[in-house]
Amino acid sequence: MSDVFLNVVPIFILILVGWLIVRCHYLQASVGDALGDFVFRVAVPVLLFRTIAEADFRDGSPWPLWAAYFSGVAITWTLGHLAATLFFDRDARIGVLAGVSSAFANTVFIGLPLVSRTLGEEGIVAISILLSVHLPVMMIAGTILMERAERKVSGRPGQSPLTLLRGIGRNLVRNPLVIGLACGAAAHLTGVPLGGPIKIVVDQIAGVAAPAALISIGMALDKYGLSGNIGMASVTSLLKLVVFPATVYGACHVLGLNQTWTAALVLTSAVPTGVNAWLIANHFNVGHGLASSTITLTTALGVLSVSAWAYILL
């Protein structure tokens, strides 16, 4: 238990440090936004580049890994949608957002540092394989479902599927994470090892990704807070922190993933809800309170859930 404590608690202490920096007015929240941009646009893409460029993929096919994780996404997303529309009697748009909030893990800012600290390089390989498809799958699914729900509720004509996918595709091609993964794959295929000053610079930039990501997400929490929909947010938080990792854990065993890849996927699914839920709510101008409350609750309670899953797995 002491090893779990030493590996998990520092992750959330760094988030708390970021929150206190802004809460105590030591730095402005805009500094956290700039730090988050650096992490997203520079540090994490470099980390993903290095991981893929130097990875050994002989451990197995990525398909069981993707199947295990996204089966958990599908089950949890469906339960969140049904809870919002049937139990809380909300419209289809809130149903989609409840599903997103329940199943969209903060893979980059919390999942990656957590897996890096607890599982090392092999765990980073697993989460890098997941990240190669995670953002496209989740954003495409969330945007298309929300667009359909918007049309259903408002009765207005929506964008054609081709136009919608074209816009999402343009955003993904310019996404720094996708670029980092693609460059890492290209370097891996050439077989040219990283070395010399380039290796030192890449290692140093990659080394700041984890702590900077955690502090930046803590600094961003102050603008979310508990904004209503506490009852529904409690349900989505329960789904996110308990049901989602439980379904991923079961799927990993059914599909025969090794212990390290299983631990990487379950710990990633157990981390708090990502800010993407709020971004989708903001884009469609619906459900801001539910998204922000779920992000805040899952981050506050995440230390307990992640510690419990780490104790089970490690």
C-alpha positions in Angstrom: 0.0 0.0 0.0 2.9 2.4 0.7 4.2 2.0 -2.9 0.7 2.9 -4.2 0.6 5.9 -1.9 4.1 7.1 -3.1 3.2 6.7 -6.8 -0.4 8.0 -6.9 -0.6 10.7 -4.2 2.2 13.0 -5.7 0.1 13.1 -8.9 -2.8 14.7 -7.1 -0.5 16.9 -4.9 0.9 18.5 -8.1 -2.7 19.2 -9.2 -3.4 20.7 -5.8 -0.3 22.8 -6.0 -1.5 24.2 -9.4 -5.0 24.9 -7.9 -3.5 26.7 -4.9 -1.2 28.8 -7.1 -4.2 30.3 -8.7 -6.5 30.2 -5.7 -4.1 32.1 -3.6 -3.5 34.6 -6.4 0.2 33.9 -6.6 -0.1 33.6 -10.4 -2.9 34.4 -12.7 -5.0 31.7 -14.3 -3.8 32.9 -17.7 -0.3 31.6 -16.8 -1.9 28.1 -16.3 -3.5 28.4 -19.7 -0.1 29.2 -21.3 1.5 26.3 -19.4 -1.3 24.0 -20.6 -0.6 25.2 -24.2 3.1 24.4 -23.8 2.3 21.0 -22.5 -0.2 20.2 -25.2 1.7 21.7 -28.1 5.3 20.9 -27.2 6.1 18.7 -24.2 3.6 15.9 -24.7 4.0 15.7 -28.5 7.8 15.4 -27.9 7.2 12.7 -25.2 4.9 10.7 -27.6 7.5 11.2 -30.4 10.3 9.7 -28.3 8.1 6.9 -27.0 7.0 5.7 -30.4 10.4 6.2 -32.0 12.1 4.1 -29.4 9.3 1.6 -28.6 9.5 -2.2 -28.9 6.1 -3.3 -30.4 6.8 -7.0 -30.3 4.6 -7.5 -27.2 1.5 -7.8 -29.2 -1.1 -6.3 -31.6 -2.7 -3.0 -30.7 -6.2 -4.2 -31.7 -7.0 -6.0 -28.4 -5.8 -3.0 -26.5 -8.1 -0.7 -28.5 -11.0 -3.2 -28.2 -10.6 -3.5 -24.4 -10.6 0.3 -23.8 -13.3 1.3 -26.2 -15.6 -1.4 -25.1 -15.4 0.2 -21.7 -16.1 3.6 -23.3 -19.2 2.3 -25.2 -20.7 0.7 -22.1 -20.0 3.7 -19.8 -21.1 6.3 -22.4 -24.4 4.4 -22.9 -25.1 4.2 -19.2 -24.4 7.9 -18.8 -26.7 8.8 -21.7 -29.5 6.6 -20.3 -29.1 8.0 -16.8 -29.5 11.6 -18.1 -32.4 10.9 -20.5 -34.4 8.3 -18.5 -33.6 8.9 -14.8 -33.1 12.7 -14.9 -35.5 13.2 -17.8 -33.1 15.5 -19.8 -33.0 16.0 -23.5 -30.8 14.1 -26.0 -28.1 16.8 -25.9 -27.6 16.5 -22.2 -27.6 12.7 -22.7 -24.7 12.9 -25.1 -22.8 15.3 -22.8 -23.5 12.9 -19.8 -22.0 10.1 -21.9 -19.0 12.2 -22.8 -18.4 13.3 -19.2 -18.7 9.6 -18.0 -16.3 8.1 -20.6 -13.8 10.8 -21.7 -10.7 10.4 -19.5 -8.1 13.0 -19.1 -5.5 10.8 -20.9 -3.0 13.5 -21.7 -2.7 15.7 -18.6 -3.3 13.1 -15.9 -3.3 9.6 -17.5 0.1 9.9 -19.1 1.9 11.2 -16.0 0.2 8.6 -13.9 1.1 5.7 -16.1 4.6 7.0 -16.6 5.2 7.2 -12.8 3.6 3.8 -11.9 4.5 1.6 -14.9 7.5 3.1 -16.6 8.3 2.9 -20.3 6.2 -0.2 -21.1 3.1 1.5 -19.7 3.9 4.7 -21.7 4.0 2.5 -24.9 0.5 1.2 -24.1 -1.0 4.6 -23.5 0.8 6.0 -26.6 -0.9 3.3 -28.7 -4.2 4.3 -27.1 -3.6 8.0 -27.7 -2.9 7.3 -31.4 -6.7 6.7 -31.9 -8.3 8.0 -28.6 -8.7 11.7 -29.6 -10.0 11.0 -33.1 -12.5 8.3 -32.0 -13.8 10.3 -29.0 -14.1 13.7 -30.8 -15.7 12.2 -33.9 -18.2 10.2 -31.8 -19.0 13.1 -29.5 -19.4 15.7 -32.3 -21.5 13.5 -34.5 -23.8 12.4 -31.7 -24.1 15.9 -30.3 -24.9 17.2 -33.9 -27.7 14.6 -34.2 -29.1 15.4 -30.8 -29.0 19.1 -31.6 -31.1 18.5 -34.8 -33.5 16.3 -32.8 -34.1 18.9 -30.1 -34.1 22.1 -32.3 -35.6 20.6 -35.5 -33.1 22.6 -37.6 -31.2 21.0 -40.5 -27.7 20.0 -39.5 -24.4 19.7 -41.3 -24.0 16.8 -43.7 -21.9 13.9 -42.3 -19.3 14.6 -45.0 -18.9 18.2 -44.0 -18.8 17.4 -40.3 -16.1 14.7 -40.8 -14.1 17.0 -43.1 -14.0 19.7 -40.4 -13.0 17.2 -37.7 -10.4 15.8 -40.0 -8.8 19.2 -40.6 -8.6 19.8 -36.8 -7.0 16.4 -36.2 -4.4 16.8 -38.9 -3.3 20.0 -37.2 -3.4 18.4 -33.7 0.0 18.5 -32.0 -0.5 15.0 -30.4 -1.3 13.5 -33.8 1.8 15.2 -35.3 4.0 13.9 -32.5 2.7 10.4 -32.9 3.1 10.5 -36.7 6.7 11.8 -36.5 7.5 9.1 -33.9 6.1 6.4 -36.2 8.1 7.7 -39.1 11.3 7.7 -37.0 10.5 4.2 -35.7 10.1 2.9 -39.3 13.4 4.4 -40.4 15.2 2.6 -37.6 17.6 5.5 -37.0 18.2 5.8 -33.2 18.0 9.0 -31.4 21.4 10.1 -30.2 23.8 13.0 -29.4 22.5 16.5 -28.6 19.1 15.7 -30.2 18.5 12.9 -27.8 19.5 15.1 -24.8 17.1 17.9 -25.9 14.2 15.5 -26.6 14.7 13.8 -23.2 14.8 17.1 -21.4 11.6 18.4 -23.0 9.8 15.1 -22.5 10.9 15.1 -18.9 8.9 18.2 -18.0 5.7 17.0 -19.7 4.3 15.1 -16.6 4.8 17.7 -13.8 3.9 20.6 -16.1 0.7 18.9 -17.2 -0.4 18.2 -13.7 0.3 21.7 -12.4 -1.5 23.2 -15.5 -4.6 21.1 -15.0 -4.7 22.2 -11.3 -4.4 25.9 -12.3 -7.3 25.4 -14.8 -9.6 23.8 -12.2 -10.5 27.2 -10.6 -12.5 28.2 -13.7 -14.7 25.1 -13.6 -16.0 24.6 -10.1 -19.4 23.1 -9.1 -21.8 24.8 -11.4 -25.0 23.0 -10.8 -26.4 19.6 -11.8 -24.8 18.1 -8.7 -27.1 15.1 -8.7 -26.4 14.1 -12.3 -22.7 15.0 -12.0 -22.5 12.6 -9.0 -23.8 9.9 -11.3 -21.5 10.7 -14.2 -18.6 10.9 -11.7 -19.5 7.4 -10.3 -19.6 6.0 -13.8 -16.3 7.7 -14.7 -14.3 6.6 -11.6 -15.8 3.2 -10.9 -17.8 1.7 -13.7 -15.5 2.8 -16.6 -12.3 1.2 -15.1 -14.2 -1.9 -14.0 -15.5 -2.5 -17.5 -12.1 -1.9 -19.0 -10.6 -4.3 -16.4 -13.0 -7.0 -17.3 -12.5 -6.5 -21.1 -8.7 -6.7 -20.7 -9.0 -10.1 -19.0 -11.4 -11.4 -21.6 -9.1 -10.3 -24.4 -5.9 -11.6 -22.6 -3.9 -8.4 -22.4 -0.7 -8.7 -20.3 -0.5 -7.3 -16.8 1.3 -4.0 -17.7 -1.0 -3.1 -20.6 -4.0 -4.0 -18.4 -2.8 -1.8 -15.6 -2.1 1.1 -18.1 -5.6 1.0 -19.6 -7.4 0.6 -16.3 -5.4 3.4 -14.6 -6.0 5.6 -17.6 -9.7 4.9 -17.5 -9.8 5.7 -13.8 -8.4 9.2 -14.0 -10.7 12.3 -13.8 -12.9 13.5 -16.7 -10.9 15.4 -19.4 -11.6 19.1 -20.3 -12.8 17.9 -23.7 -16.2 17.4 -22.1 -16.4 21.1 -21.3 -15.1 22.0 -24.7 -17.9 20.0 -26.4 -20.4 21.7 -24.0 -19.0 25.1 -24.9 -19.0 24.4 -28.6 -22.7 23.4 -28.6 -23.6 25.9 -25.9 -25.3 23.3 -23.7 -24.6 21.5 -20.4 -21.7 23.7 -19.1 -22.7 23.0 -15.5 -22.8 19.3 -15.9 -19.4 19.2 -17.6 -17.7 21.5 -15.2 -19.2 19.8 -12.1 -18.1 16.4 -13.4 -14.6 17.6 -14.0 -14.3 19.1 -10.6 -15.9 16.2 -8.7 -13.8 13.5 -10.5 -10.6 15.5 -9.9 -11.4 15.9 -6.2 -12.3 12.2 -5.8 -9.8 10.9 -8.3 -7.0 10.3 -5.7 -9.3 7.8 -3.9 -10.4 5.9 -7.1 -7.0 5.9 -8.7 -5.3 4.7 -5.4 -7.9 1.9 -5.1 -7.4 0.7 -8.7 -3.6 1.0 -8.3 -3.8 -1.1 -5.2 -5.8 -3.8 -7.0 -3.6 -3.8 -10.1 0.0 -3.3 -8.8 
